[in-house]
Amino acid sequence: MKLVVLGHIAYDYIFDIPYHPSAGYSIYITNYTRHYGGGGANICYGLSKLGVKCVLVSSMGRDSKRYGKYLLKNGIELHVYRSRERLARAFIFNAGEKQISYFYWGASKDMDKIKAIKSDYLHIAPSHPKAAIEMAAMAKFFAFEPGQDIPRYSREDLLYLIEGANIIFCNEFELKQLEKVANLKGKKVIITLGKKGCRIYGSKIIPAKKARVVDTTGAGDAFKAAFWAGFLNGYEIEKCCRLGNIAASYVVGKRGAQHMTTMEKLLEEL
């Protein structure tokens, strides 16, 4: 069974700072590193490591040749638009466990030029609204994760995707934004709660697995990869969420977003 994932491919620049300064003030950087990232790519990396075949639908920049080879080497099928822009970049600032991110779209601006493809199962990660609408229209079953790109959606497009989605992923802030647009009663909504774990809308909290936190970048993407791995194996929603929480604990213990164990180890811990 194959999962199609629509989402960003990006380079992540992760900075360590003592604290987040107020507006008008500055602070020094103690360390920074560059990593492969982007929500769509992170999810596909996790899926591949968990033994799930996947197709990454995205836009790649003129400076992404090495990244493209890396994705192919990790067993990820690519359906991408080749942009003349530079690859998207995320600038992530960590002050302890408090994180603030800024995203430069770059080549992702051309995601609206991607040719939509049919899919049995689709995950719409943060991406271009036009591409999201076109991909959703050709999917038999899809999950929607608006993420930081909510402001890019018109109310009409957001409503279309919320009402059509079989599963919705969001955090608490995004949940409030979605509730302003549509009635979520009866929808399968998974709310990620950071170190608290996650919650199924209208139900109980599923606690996170305790872990030493080094960097929270990509924890949500690892959660979704493991969730889908369980879902495509026919597991119930709560069990999928527990797998997601365990996968997220692996990512937060290392720097960068693309770290994943095997499905066998996830099930052993479960």
C-alpha positions in Angstrom: 0.0 0.0 0.0 1.4 3.4 -1.0 0.9 6.8 0.6 1.2 10.0 -1.4 2.4 13.0 0.6 2.1 16.6 -0.6 4.4 19.0 1.3 7.5 21.1 1.5 11.1 20.0 0.8 13.5 22.4 2.7 16.8 22.9 4.3 16.5 23.4 8.0 18.9 25.9 9.8 18.8 25.2 13.5 20.2 27.9 15.8 20.8 27.7 19.6 20.3 30.9 21.5 20.2 31.6 25.3 16.7 33.1 25.2 14.2 34.7 22.7 14.7 38.4 22.9 11.8 40.9 22.9 11.1 43.0 19.7 13.8 45.6 19.2 16.5 43.6 21.0 19.1 41.1 19.8 20.8 38.0 21.1 23.9 36.0 20.2 23.8 32.6 18.6 25.8 29.8 20.4 25.6 27.2 17.6 23.9 26.5 14.3 23.7 23.5 12.0 22.0 22.7 8.6 19.8 19.6 8.0 17.5 18.1 5.5 14.0 19.1 6.3 10.5 20.2 5.1 7.3 18.7 6.4 6.6 16.6 3.3 10.1 15.3 3.1 10.3 14.6 6.8 7.1 12.5 6.8 8.2 10.5 3.7 11.6 9.8 5.3 9.9 8.4 8.4 7.5 6.4 6.3 10.3 4.8 4.3 12.2 3.8 7.5 8.9 2.2 8.8 8.5 0.2 5.6 5.7 2.2 4.0 6.0 3.0 0.2 5.5 6.7 -0.4 5.5 9.3 -3.1 6.6 12.9 -2.3 4.8 15.5 -4.3 6.5 18.9 -4.0 8.7 21.5 -5.7 12.5 21.3 -5.7 14.8 24.2 -6.2 17.9 24.7 -8.4 20.1 24.0 -5.4 18.5 20.7 -4.3 20.3 18.1 -6.5 22.1 16.5 -3.5 18.9 16.5 -1.4 17.0 14.8 -4.3 19.6 12.0 -4.5 19.3 11.6 -0.8 15.6 11.2 -0.9 15.8 8.6 -3.7 18.5 6.7 -1.9 16.1 6.5 1.1 13.4 4.8 -1.1 11.2 7.8 -1.6 9.5 8.2 -5.0 9.5 11.8 -6.3 6.8 13.6 -8.2 8.2 17.2 -8.2 8.2 20.5 -10.1 11.7 21.7 -10.9 11.7 25.4 -9.9 14.4 27.9 -10.8 14.1 29.3 -7.3 16.3 28.2 -4.4 15.0 25.4 -2.2 12.8 26.5 0.7 14.5 27.2 4.0 13.4 27.0 7.6 15.2 29.1 10.2 14.6 27.5 13.6 15.7 29.2 16.9 15.9 27.1 20.0 16.1 28.5 23.5 15.9 25.4 25.6 12.6 23.7 24.7 11.1 27.0 23.5 11.3 27.2 19.7 10.4 29.9 17.2 10.6 29.2 13.4 10.6 31.3 10.3 10.0 29.8 6.8 11.3 31.1 3.5 9.1 29.6 0.7 11.6 29.8 -2.2 10.9 27.0 -4.6 7.7 26.0 -2.7 6.1 29.1 -4.3 5.9 27.0 -7.5 4.0 24.1 -5.9 1.0 25.4 -7.7 2.6 24.2 -10.9 2.7 20.6 -9.9 0.6 18.2 -11.9 -1.9 16.6 -9.5 -2.0 12.8 -9.4 -4.6 10.3 -8.2 -4.1 8.6 -4.9 -5.8 6.0 -2.7 -4.3 7.5 0.4 -3.0 11.1 0.6 -1.5 13.2 3.3 -1.6 17.0 2.7 1.1 18.5 4.9 1.6 22.3 4.9 1.8 23.3 1.2 0.4 25.5 -1.5 -3.4 25.9 -1.3 -3.9 25.3 -5.0 -1.9 22.1 -5.0 -3.7 20.9 -1.9 -7.2 21.5 -3.4 -6.2 19.7 -6.7 -4.6 16.8 -4.9 -7.6 16.4 -2.5 -10.0 16.3 -5.4 -8.2 13.3 -6.9 -7.8 11.3 -3.6 -10.1 8.5 -2.4 -9.0 9.1 1.2 -7.0 12.0 2.6 -5.7 13.6 5.7 -5.3 17.4 6.0 -2.6 19.1 8.1 -2.7 22.9 7.5 0.1 23.7 9.9 1.8 27.1 9.6 0.3 27.7 6.2 -3.3 28.4 7.4 -2.9 32.1 6.6 -2.3 31.2 3.0 -5.7 29.5 2.6 -8.9 31.4 1.7 -11.9 30.6 4.0 -13.6 28.8 1.1 -10.6 26.5 0.4 -10.0 25.8 4.1 -13.7 24.8 4.5 -13.5 22.6 1.4 -10.5 20.7 2.8 -11.8 20.5 6.4 -15.1 19.1 5.2 -13.6 16.6 2.8 -10.8 15.3 5.0 -11.1 11.9 6.5 -8.5 12.8 9.2 -7.3 16.2 10.3 -4.0 16.8 12.1 -3.3 20.1 14.0 -2.0 21.6 17.2 -4.0 23.5 19.8 -3.5 26.9 18.1 -4.4 25.6 14.7 -7.5 23.9 16.2 -8.9 27.2 17.3 -8.4 28.6 13.8 -10.2 25.6 12.2 -13.1 25.8 14.6 -13.7 29.4 13.4 -14.2 28.0 9.9 -16.1 24.8 10.3 -17.9 22.5 12.8 -15.5 19.7 13.6 -18.0 17.6 15.6 -17.9 14.0 14.3 -14.6 14.6 12.5 -11.5 12.5 13.2 -9.2 15.3 14.5 -5.8 14.5 16.0 -4.4 17.3 18.2 -0.7 17.2 19.0 0.2 18.6 22.4 4.0 18.7 22.4 5.4 17.1 25.5 2.0 16.2 26.8 1.3 13.9 23.8 -1.8 14.1 21.7 -5.6 14.1 22.0 -8.3 12.7 19.8 -10.9 15.4 19.4 -13.7 15.0 21.9 -11.8 12.3 23.7 -8.9 11.8 26.2 -5.3 12.8 26.1 -2.8 10.0 25.0 0.4 10.8 27.0 3.7 11.3 25.3 6.6 8.9 25.9 9.1 10.6 28.3 12.3 11.6 26.5 15.4 13.7 26.8 14.8 16.8 24.6 17.6 18.0 22.4 15.6 19.6 19.6 11.9 19.4 18.8 12.2 20.0 15.1 10.3 17.4 13.1 8.6 15.7 16.1 5.2 16.3 14.6 6.3 14.9 11.2 7.6 11.7 12.9 4.3 11.4 14.7 2.4 11.5 11.5 4.7 9.1 9.7 4.2 6.5 12.5 0.5 7.2 12.7 0.1 6.5 9.0 2.3 3.4 9.3 -0.1 2.0 11.9 -3.3 3.2 10.1 -2.3 1.5 6.8 -1.8 -1.7 8.8 -5.3 -1.5 10.0 -4.7 -0.3 13.6 -7.3 1.6 15.5 -6.9 5.4 15.9 -5.7 5.3 19.5 -3.0 2.7 18.7 -1.8 4.9 15.8 -1.5 7.8 18.1 0.5 5.8 20.6 2.9 4.8 17.8 3.2 8.4 16.8 4.1 9.5 20.3 6.8 6.9 20.5 8.3 7.9 17.1 8.3 11.6 18.2 10.3 10.7 21.3 13.1 9.4 19.0 13.3 12.7 17.0 13.4 15.1 20.0 16.4 13.3 21.4 18.5 14.3 18.4 19.2 17.4 16.4 17.3 17.7 13.1 14.0 16.3 11.9 14.9 13.1 10.0 15.5 10.3 12.6 13.3 7.2 12.8 13.6 3.7 14.2 12.0 0.6 12.7 8.4 -0.5 12.9 9.4 -3.6 14.8 11.0 -1.4 17.6 8.0 0.9 17.7 5.7 -2.1 18.2 8.0 -3.5 20.8 7.8 -0.3 22.8 4.1 -0.1 22.4 
